[in-house]
Amino acid sequence: MNLRFAIVASVLMGISAVAAAQSAEEKLAQSKNCLACHSVDSKLVGPAYKDVSAKYKGDAGAEAKLVKKVREGGTGVWGQIPMPPNPQVSEAEAKTLVQWILAMKK
């Protein structure tokens, strides 16, 4: 009986750790106002994060390109609505956010 409890506890702790990591990244996106224009699954003002991930899948330079875009803004890739610059997002925060987005599966 104790072995079963230990196994179940280990699985639940692993699930909690994954959920906490995802939650921290989503909280960062919320705190930097990313979720005012983007969502994970559907287009708002800007593209859904899952669509961004799919578009850049296999692009070795995507992370650096998107970190720059998060911080400096841009237009034209997803239409004519510009993405404003986000100087309040540090380089490290932008990298964390971009890695989270690129890891999403459609």
Buried (B, 14 or more C-beta within 10 A) or exposed (E): EEEEEEEEEEEEEEEEEEEEEEEEBBEBBEEBEBBEBBBBEEEEEBBBBBBBBBEBEEEEEBBEBBBBBBBEEBEEEBEEEEBEEBEEBEEEBBBBBBEBBBEBEE
